[in-house]
Amino acid sequence: MPARAARHAQHAPPAARPPGKADTEPLQDPALLRRLLRAKDRMDAASHEAWPVKRLAEVSGVSEAHFARSFKRAFGLPPHRYLLTRRIEQATTLLRDTDLSITEIAFATGWESLGTFGRTFRDVTGLSPSAARSAAQASLPELDRVPACVLKAAQRPDLTTAVLEKRRRAGNATVRPSIKEVT
């Protein structure tokens, strides 16, 4: 029976297994890292486009499941959250540096809906797009002396926690979790 239990644990889904050494160590395979960077560079260059895991896996030349697992291990975020971070960064820059309407910024940064853009932007940054624009333009003279790369890094949204989870915590559990939490 112990051998059978060991085989079952070996084939159990990752969520059922405790995180092992392979799940927490950084990637060491240079060829795989180059493939992942190729996909990441494509997302950076065209963050306004749709980047489902299937497309990213094709760009990197690995399976979808392997890509998603490896990307998160290499960069600390799942591919979707990384793309969301890039879109919010770009929207923040456009809000600060241009006079484009919020609708134009939403569509230019890859959102299909103004409502989704506004809700997600507020969930991630804590401000509505118009409030973020007002705050950024009020501090614009101070920011002129800061290099753009430093400014971008300082304003990078923290998406280590999923947006839905942030919303659930902020709303005092008004959004039910998708799985049962064990306390």
N, C-alpha and C positions, 0 to 999 in steps of 0.2 A: 504493500500500500504506500509506503513512503516514496518509492520510485515513481508511482503513478502521480502522487501529489506534486512531486518535483517536475514531472513532465507537464502537468497542468499549469503550474506557476510559470513555466518557461513559455507557454503559449498564451498566457493570459494577456488581455489588453494592457497597454502601458499604464492606464489610470488605476488598474487593479494591483499592479506591482509597485512595491516601494521603489523610490528612485535609487538607482544603482550608480556605480562608479561611472559607467558609460553615459548616463544621462546628465551628469553634472560636470564632467570634464570638458574643457574646450576641444574643438576639433583639431586634430593633428595632421590630417591628410591634406597636403598642399594642393593636390589636384582637385579635390572636392571643394576646398576653399576658393580656388580660382573659379570653379563653376558657379558657386554661390555668389561670388562677387560679380560675375557676369550678369546674373539675374538682378542683383541689387543695383548695379549700375544702370541697367535698363529701366528699373522702376524709378531711379533718380532722374534719368533723362526724360522720362515721359510719365510722371506721376499722375497726370491728368487722365491717362488711359486706364481701362479696366485691366487688372492684373490678377486673374484667378490663379490658384495654385497650379492648376493644370498647365497654363501658359508659362508660368515661371519654371515649372519642372521641365518643360520642353526646352526652354532657353538654356537651362543648366545641364540638360542631358541626363537626368536621374528620374526615378519614379516620384509620383506626387507625395506619397507618405514619407519617403526618404528625404525629399526636398524640405518638406515642412518641418520635420524633426531636426534636420541638420541646420536649417536656417535659424531656428530658434536657439540651438546650441551655439552657433557661431556668433550671432548678433544680439542675443538676449531677448528678442521679441519675435513673435510669429510674423510671417510675411504681411498679413493683413494689417496688423498694428503698426508695422514699420511704414507701410504705405500711408496709413492714416496720419502718422507723425509727419511724413513729408508733405502731405496735402495741407495740414494745419499750419506747418511752417511757411509754406508758400502763400497761403491765404493771409497769414499774419503780415508777411512782407508786403503783399499787395495792398492790404488795408492801410499799412503805414506809409507806403511810398507812392501810391497812385490815387487818382480820383475816380477810379472805376466804381461802378455801383456794386453793392453787395451781391446782387444777382449775377452780374458779370463775373465777379470774383469766384462765386460758387461754381459756376459752369466752367470757368477757365481752369480751376484746380481739380476738376474731375467729378464733381458732385452732380447727380442726376436730378436732385430736388433741392430747392432753396430751404424747405423746412428741415430736411435731414441735415443739410449743411449747418444751419443755425443751431439746431439742437445739439449736434455733435460738437460743434465749435464751443458752445457754452459748457457742455459736459467736460470737455478736455481742458479749456483755458479758464473757466470760471466766469467768463464775460461773454456777452453777446457780441457778434461781429461789429455792430455799430459802436458799442461801448469800448471794444478793443481799439477801434479806429480812433475814437476820441482820445483815449488814454495815450495811444502811441503818438498821435500828432501833438498832444500837449507836451510830451517830453522829447519832441523831435530835436530842438536845439541842443539838448544835452547829448543826444545819441549821435550827432554828426561827428563827434570826435572818436567814437568807438569803431574799430574795424568791423566790417560786415560779418566776417567769419565768427568773431567773438560774440557779436550781437545775436547771430543766428543760434549759436550754441547756448547762449543764456536764455533765449526764448523758446528753446526746443521743448515741446510738451512731453510730460512724463506719462508714458502709456504702458508702464509695467503692469498696471491693473487694467483689466478690460473696462471699456466705457460703460457697459451695462452694469458691471459690478460697482463702479463708482456711483452711478445713478442710484442703484439699490441702497448703497450705504448712506448716501446723502439724503435720500428720501425716507430714511428710517424703515427700510425694508418694505416700501410700497410696491416694489417690483420683486416678484417672487423669483428665487433662484431656480435655474433650470434643473438642478440636481439637488437631492436632499443633503443638507449639511449635517455632518456628524460632529457633535460637541462633546 
